Amino acid sequence: MEIVDSIEEAVKNADLIQENVPERLTLKKDVIKNISKYSPSNSIIASSSSGLLPSDLQSKCINPKRLIIAHPFNPVYILPLVEIVKGKKTTNLYLNKAKKFYQKIKMKTLSVEKELPGFLSDRLQEALWREGLHIVNDGYASTKDLDEAITYGPGMRWALMGTFLTFHLAGGEMGMKHMLDQFGPALKLPWTKLKSPKLTKKLKEKIIKGTKKQSNNHSIKDLSNIRDNFLIDLLELKKKYKL
């Protein structure tokens, strides 16, 4: 690894540039403008944005057809997923070149068919997060209860099959058709509240105290190491039971 003092030095000979500045539209647009100014005209510019639209990021980019979103997931040195999203001016030539690069370094590429705020995984995470805030705010459960509701239940299935294949399996021999016929009417029941509750001081304190208690005096470094080792073992397990 080489550390340099300027964007110009960093990108002047690069084939692919991964932009990772904070999630602020104006800042990202200015950085991307400079990257596009000093990088080779045919290099790929990939933003790690977790929710901004690539078309918005292209507005100041020189040769914007090479700009894409390439959104990885923490910890990026273990989790293989990278969401790839093209903007209105992106061409498939650069999209496909980027996919080949990420696949070559053993990442799992997921192409988002149309750009939308938050892309795919973060929108799903956000829905679960908002529902959890409501449940804690209304006093039905603690943060620990909700985390265990996932880690000892559907989260274990999701790690292998995700949501849709899990529900397909729940339908028995007839699969998703029976699942939808049997449980479809439940969609009309008021089971979820996707609009987030107001983040009051009281709710903040509940969340902060709850997660502090859950950490069981482990430092952030300790928790990160535990998580990383678990994910490495889980990835090996997924390989063993690959569908």
Summary of the structure (lengths in Angstrom):
residues: 243
radius of gyration: 21.1
end to end distance: 36.7
largest distance: 61.1
contacts: 632
relative contact order: 0.08
helix: 56%
strand: 10%
